[in-house]
Every structure is written in structure tokens, then in C-alpha cells.
């Protein structure tokens, strides 16, 4: 019974909405940008509509199971597993032969459900600041923005342990996913 939320989270996470949205517009997402089957490449290769759909769908496929599990009383290790499952499903999608997207949108979804909308807003603002204003390379911007997710601790102090564990695991997945996007120096040229 308890494992069903983890399985549901993984299964939903594995649905490659970005690849399907791009394919519906006649684009092979693996031949766009860096070849990542995520919302950014759907946007670049198949247009704003496909990219926006993919971003929202990838966000929702994580927010939904985590939010439902919370409403049903999930806690402890089960909640941590449910929080990480959609991100892992997105990264290792069997529908893409184990080569899924980087997991940024599902991370937003997980954190919206876990920490409330302000944790996702804080993460988004940190990303915009790091990538846009500070001009950090993609990997540095994404990973540098993850401390903003800890804002969720202030909103849910009763779940401090679960949130810290979920944060550590989702941040680890992002570090691994963006490992080729770090580079030195950490800033992009003007």
C-alpha cells in the first residue's frame, strides 16, 4: 500500500511529455540543442506552445503524486521516496530507453508540493538571478539555486528531516544531470 505512491511517482515521472510534444510537431527532440529530452529543447525545436506544455506537464507529473501522498499522510522515508521518484523516473524513463531529461521541471513540481509554492518561486528566482543576472553557466546556475529550496523548511518545520533528505537527493540528481554543464570559469562570456 505505501509503495504505491512511490511507484505512481516514478511512473508519472517516466512519461516523456517533452519528447511527445516535440514529436507531435514533427521534431526529434534528441536533435535539438544539447539533445536533452526536456522542456527547453521542446521550446527550442518545436515552439513555445510545445515547450510550455512540456514544462507544465513535467512540473505536474511530480507535483501531483507528491501532493497526493502528503494529503494521504505519507511521512518519513516513504515521503522522501515519493518526492524523489518523479525526478528519477524523468531521468531514467524506460520509454526513452533510460535516457530521460535532466529533471529540472519535475524538481520544481516536487518542491511545489513539498514546500509550497513559495519554495518553487524561491528556486525560480534564484535560477533567474544566477543564470540571467550573474551569467553563470547552466550547471552552476541550477545547482547554485538549490539552496533557495530550503526556504521550504520555514513553511513546514514539522517535516524538516524529510525536506532536508529530499533536498539532498534531488540536488544530487541535478548535479549528476548537469555535470557536463559546469565548466570553468563558472560564468559565461559577455
C-alpha positions in Angstrom: 0.0 0.0 0.0 2.7 2.5 1.0 4.9 1.8 -2.1 2.1 2.7 -4.5 2.8 6.4 -4.2 6.5 5.8 -5.0 5.6 3.6 -8.0 3.0 6.2 -9.2 5.6 9.0 -8.8 8.2 7.0 -10.8 5.6 6.0 -13.5 4.4 9.6 -13.9 7.9 10.9 -13.9 8.9 8.5 -16.7 6.3 9.9 -19.1 8.3 11.9 -21.6 6.0 14.8 -22.2 8.6 17.0 -23.9 9.6 14.3 -26.4 6.0 13.6 -27.2 5.1 17.3 -27.6 8.0 17.8 -29.9 7.2 14.7 -31.9 3.6 15.9 -32.3 5.1 19.0 -34.0 7.4 16.8 -36.2 10.6 17.4 -34.2 13.0 14.9 -32.9 14.0 16.4 -29.6 17.2 14.5 -29.5 18.5 16.5 -32.4 17.8 19.9 -30.8 20.2 21.9 -28.6 22.1 19.5 -26.3 19.8 16.6 -27.2 18.2 16.5 -23.8 14.5 15.4 -23.9 13.3 18.3 -21.7 11.1 21.3 -21.9 13.8 23.7 -23.0 14.6 21.7 -26.1 10.9 21.2 -26.8 10.7 25.0 -26.7 13.7 25.5 -29.0 12.8 22.8 -31.5 9.0 22.6 -31.6 8.0 26.1 -30.5 6.8 28.0 -27.5 3.5 26.0 -27.2 5.2 22.6 -27.1 7.8 23.9 -24.7 5.3 25.5 -22.4 3.1 22.3 -22.4 6.2 20.2 -21.6 7.3 22.4 -18.8 3.8 22.4 -17.2 3.3 18.7 -17.7 6.8 17.8 -16.3 6.1 20.0 -13.3 2.7 18.5 -12.7 3.9 14.9 -13.0 5.9 15.4 -9.9 3.6 17.8 -8.0 0.6 15.5 -8.3 1.9 12.3 -6.7 3.9 14.2 -4.0 0.9 16.4 -3.2 -1.5 13.4 -3.1 0.9 11.4 -0.9 1.1 14.3 1.5 -2.7 14.5 1.7 -2.8 10.8 2.4 -0.4 11.1 5.3 2.9 9.9 3.8 5.8 10.7 6.0 9.4 9.7 6.8 11.3 7.6 4.3 8.1 7.0 2.3 7.6 10.7 1.7 11.3 11.1 0.7 11.0 8.3 -1.8 7.8 9.7 -3.2 9.5 13.1 -3.5 12.5 11.7 -5.4 10.6 9.1 -7.6 9.3 11.5 -10.3 12.7 13.1 -10.7 14.3 9.6 -11.0 11.5 8.5 -13.4 12.1 11.5 -15.6 15.9 10.9 -15.7 15.7 7.1 -16.3 12.5 6.9 -18.4 12.1 3.3 -19.8 10.1 5.0 -22.6 13.3 6.7 -23.6 15.5 3.7 -23.0 16.8 5.1 -19.8 17.9 8.4 -21.3 15.4 10.9 -20.0 15.6 14.6 -19.3 17.7 16.4 -16.7 14.8 16.7 -14.2 14.6 20.5 -13.6 10.8 20.8 -14.2 10.0 17.7 -12.0 12.2 19.1 -9.3 10.1 22.3 -9.4 7.0 20.1 -9.1 8.3 18.1 -6.2 9.3 21.2 -4.3 6.0 23.0 -5.0 4.2 20.1 -3.4 6.7 19.6 -0.5 7.4 23.2 0.4 4.5 25.1 -1.1 4.5 27.5 -4.0 7.0 29.8 -2.3 9.8 27.2 -2.4 9.3 26.9 -6.2 9.2 30.7 -6.5 12.4 31.0 -4.5 14.1 28.4 -6.6 12.9 30.0 -9.8 14.1 33.4 -8.7 17.5 32.0 -7.7 17.8 30.4 -11.1 16.9 33.6 -12.9 19.4 35.6 -10.8 22.2 33.0 -11.2 21.7 32.4 -15.0 20.4 35.8 -16.1 22.0 38.4 -14.0 25.2 36.7 -12.8 25.5 34.9 -16.1 26.6 31.6 -14.5 26.9 28.5 -16.7 23.8 26.3 -16.7 25.1 23.7 -14.3 26.4 26.3 -11.8 23.1 28.3 -12.0 20.9 25.2 -11.4 22.9 23.8 -8.6 23.6 27.2 -7.1 19.9 27.8 -7.0 19.1 24.7 -5.0 19.8 26.3 -1.6 16.8 28.5 -2.2 14.7 25.4 -2.0 15.5 25.2 1.7 13.0 28.0 2.1 10.5 25.2 2.3 11.9 24.4 5.8 10.4 27.6 7.1 7.0 26.6 5.7 6.9 23.1 7.0 9.1 22.8 10.2 7.2 19.6 11.1 8.8 17.9 8.1 12.4 19.2 8.5 14.1 15.8 8.2 12.1 14.7 5.2 12.6 18.0 3.4 16.4 18.0 4.0 16.7 14.4 2.8 14.5 15.2 -0.3 16.6 18.3 -1.0 19.9 16.4 -0.7 18.7 13.7 -3.1 17.0 15.9 -5.7 20.1 18.2 -5.6 22.3 15.2 -6.1 20.3 14.2 -9.2 20.6 17.7 -10.6 24.3 17.8 -10.0 24.6 14.5 -11.9 22.3 15.6 -14.7 24.1 18.9 -15.2 27.6 17.5 -14.7 28.6 18.4 -18.3 27.3 21.9 -18.0 29.6 23.2 -15.3 32.8 24.3 -16.9 35.4 26.8 -15.7 35.2 29.7 -15.1 31.7 29.4 -13.8 30.4 32.4 -15.7 29.6 32.7 -19.4 31.3 35.2 -21.6 29.6 38.5 -22.2 
